[in-house]
């Protein structure tokens, strides 16, 4: 039976929720190859990369997800976290502010923005 991008995405998302991030990334990479313009696939793959500590790869995927769907609040949040890890605080702040503006009720977004703003970068 031929695998579909959706099936690979579903499997990858399930593996990610179970904490099996390497296996999730493998499934999601295959889904991305089939459907490179799907923001949901790119975001899930970014989450898997981030969980593995692959910040540069995660940043690239979060960035792609945000470009495909600029209203993806989680992509902006993830991008902010990656940029913060890379000490690119001015860029991180901008994405964190966007995430908070899109979902002001999200406490994780607010905490990240507060932490980045307290870092002292202008």
Residue pairs with C-beta under 8 A, 6 or more apart in sequence:
3 30
4 34
5 31
5 34
5 35
5 38
5 41
6 31
8 27
8 28
8 30
8 31
8 34
9 27
9 28
9 31
9 35
9 38
9 40
9 41
9 44
11 27
12 24
12 25
12 26
12 27
12 28
12 31
12 41
12 44
12 45
12 48
13 24
13 28
13 44
15 21
15 23
15 24
15 27
16 24
16 28
16 44
16 47
16 48
16 51
19 51
21 48
21 51
21 52
22 48
22 52
24 44
24 48
25 45
25 48
25 49
25 52
28 41
28 44
28 45
28 48
29 45
31 38
31 41
31 45
32 38
32 41
32 42
32 45
35 41
36 42
37 68
38 68
39 64
39 65
39 66
39 68
39 69
39 72
39 75
40 65
42 61
42 62
42 64
42 65
42 68
42 75
43 61
43 62
43 65
43 72
43 74
43 75
43 78
45 61
46 57
46 58
46 59
46 60
46 61
46 62
46 65
46 75
46 78
47 58
47 78
49 55
49 57
49 58
49 61
50 58
50 62
50 78
50 81
50 82
55 82
55 85
55 86
56 82
56 86
58 78
58 82
59 79
59 82
59 83
59 86
62 75
62 76
62 78
62 79
62 82
63 75
63 79
65 72
65 75
65 78
66 72
66 75
66 76
66 79
66 95
69 75
71 102
73 98
73 99
73 102
73 103
73 106
73 109
74 99
76 95
76 96
76 98
76 99
76 102
77 95
77 96
77 99
77 106
77 108
77 109
77 112
79 92
79 95
80 92
80 93
80 94
80 95
80 96
80 99
80 112
80 113
80 116
81 92
81 112
82 92
83 89
83 91
83 92
83 95
84 92
84 96
84 112
84 115
84 116
84 119
89 116
89 119
89 121
90 121
90 122
92 116
93 113
93 116
93 117
93 121
96 109
96 112
96 113
96 116
97 113
99 106
99 109
99 112
99 113
100 106
100 109
100 110
100 113
103 109
104 110
